[in-house]
Structure formats: structure tokens, C-alpha cells
Amino acid sequence: QRKNPFSSDDRLASKPAHTQRGDPTYGRPPEGSQTEQRGKDAHSHVGKEVEELCLIIRRTGEVGEDGHVSVTFGQLFETYVTISNKVVGILLRARKHGLVHFEGEMLWQGKDDDVVITLL
């Protein structure tokens, strides 16, 4: 019962230190925990996939008049889907970090095959 945060017995219930919004630790796993390590590992893995996606765009795309490499979504999808089935999610992450640009919020195979993706 000591570890049960829902215990109604005030003598037994543990009183965990709750963080408030604005606190730098709010919404984060405890420092040094396995959860924190899994999050760091996932972040690193996604970062590597974003780098690989950018390399594939550079290899398969064409240099435009502005000096940026561009590729259509259809061409990129056909090339990258053999490497990872998360091509759209990785594209969204790359755009969030300012590495690529494309029109629209989401890209759909078939429907958006002609959308141009530009490597920034």
C-alpha cells in the first residue's frame, strides 16, 4: 500500500513529488531510468533514418536552378520503401527539422506521387 498512489490511507500512501507545467522535468521520464534510455535510443535511431533519407534524396534527385536537389514523392517512395516502410513519417520529421520542403500536410502514395520534395 505504501507504493499505491491511489491509497486513501494517508499514513501509508507515498507522496511522489509531482512536477508542474513549466518545470524542466515536467512530462519527462526520471533521469537515469530505462524509459529515458529507450527514448534516447529511439531519438538516435530516427535521426539516423532522417540522415539516410536525405542521402537517398541527394542520390536520386536532380539539382534544380536554385541549386537544391529535388525528387518527386513517387520516385522517393519507390526507392525508399525497400529500405523502410516509414517513409512518410521520416519525411515529416525531416521537414520538422528544416531539412526538406514539400507542399501539403501529409503525402499519400498514388495521390501525391507528383509532389516535389526539395532537400534544403
Secondary structure, DSSP 8 states (H G I E B T S, - for coil): -TT-TT-S-TTTS-------TTSTTTTS--TT-HHHHHHHHHHHHHHHHHHHHHHHHHHHSEE-TTS-EEEEHHHHHHHHTTT-S-HHHHHHHHHHTTSEE-SSS---TTTTTT-EEEE-
